[in-house]
Amino acid sequence: MKKIIIGVILFVLAIIGIIFINKDINKTKKNDLKKVKVAEVAHSVFYAPQYIAIKKGYFKDEGLDIDLILTPGADKVTSAVLSKDVDIGFCGSEASIYVYNNKKKDYIVSFAGLTKRDGSFIVGREKNKNFKLSDLKGKYIIGGRKGGMPEMTLEYTLKENKVDINDLTIDTSIEFASMASAFISGTGDYVTLFEPNATLLEKEGKGYIVGYLGEYGGEVPYTSYNALKSYIKNNKDTIKKFTKAINKGLKYVQKEDNNKIAKELVEFFPDMTINDLEKMIKRYKDNDAWKKNTKLTKKEFEHLEDIIIEAGIIDKKVPYNKLVDTSFNDE
C-alpha cells in the first residue's frame, strides 16, 4: 500500500513539474519575441488583413509581438512615430509627404500598403436605394479633417464624377474619430464613415448606408505602414518580417470565405455579430478594397500625390524613391 501511495505522489509531482516546465518554455518563447509598437489610425473592419495577421499568429511566426495602439487621426499617428512613442505608424501615405516637406531630417518612409480604395461609406438620414453622387448637391456632408485622406478622396471623387464641390457644403472641421457622433447629434445631411461605424449607425436607426465612396473613386494607396528612416535602417529584419506577416493577412482575406473571416474578426469587434461582420467584409471584398500584396508602386504613389495637389495641400510632387521603400516586399 505504501508503495502505491509513494507511486501516486511521484506521479503527481511529475505532472506538476511538466506543467511548470511548459510554463517556463512558453514564457521563454514569449520573451524571445521582439516587441513592436504599432499606432493604427482607426479601428475598422477596413483593416481586416491586419487583424487576421494578429489572430492567425502570422506575426508570432515571424518572431514579433505586436502591441497595437489606437491613435485616431493620421496627424496623431505621425506624431507618435516622430516622437518614437511607437515603432510603426499605420495611416494614409500623405503623412510621409507632409513630414518630408517640413524638411525633417529623419523623415517618415512608407514600406508596405494594405488598402487600395477609400474605406468610407456614405451615410444619409434617409434611405435611398438609387443614390448617386449628384444627390449631394445642395447638401451638407461631414467629410473629415482638411488634408486627411477621407476628405481629400471625397473631393477628388466628386470632381471625377462631375460634381462641383461648390454646389455642396463639405465640413472639414470635425476630426475623423468624432464624425459619427457629430452626425448623430444632428450635424449634416450625410457623413462618410468606415465600418463598423456605418453599420452601427444603421442598426441604431441613426442613418442609412446609401453608397460606398471607394466604388465611385477608383484605386488609391489609401492606408500604409510607415516608420522613421532611421528605424527602418536599424531594423531591416523586423520590417521584413512585419511585411511578410501583413502579406499573409492579405492572402487570407482574399482566398477565404467571408463567414470564416468574420469568425476570426469577432474578438476585435465584440459589439458586432458574425452576420454583420460578414456583410461588411463582403462589401469591402466585392469592391476590391484590399491590395493583392503590400508593394506600393510608383504609379500608385504619384496618383496619391495628384489627389493631394488637386486638394491644394501641396503644389508639387515629392520623390517616390525617398518616401517609399519596396525592398521588403517579396511579391
Secondary structure, 3 states (H helix, E strand, C coil): CHHHHHHHHHHHHHHHHHHHHHHHHHHHHHHHCEEEEEEECCCCHHHHHHHHHHHCCHHHHCCEEEEEEECCCHHHHHHHHHCCCCCEEEECCHHHHHHHHCCCCCCEEEEEEEECCCCCEEEECCCCCCCCHHHHCCCEEECCCCCCHHHHHHHHHHHHCCCCHHHCEEECCCCHHHHHHHHHCCCCCEEEECCCHHHHHHHCCCCEEEEEHHHHHCCCCCEEEEEEHHHHHHCHHHHHHHHHHHHHHHHHHHHCCHHHHHHHHCCCCCCCCHHHHHHHHHHHHHCCCECCCCCCCHHHHHHHHHHHHHCCCCCCCCCHHHHECCCCCCC
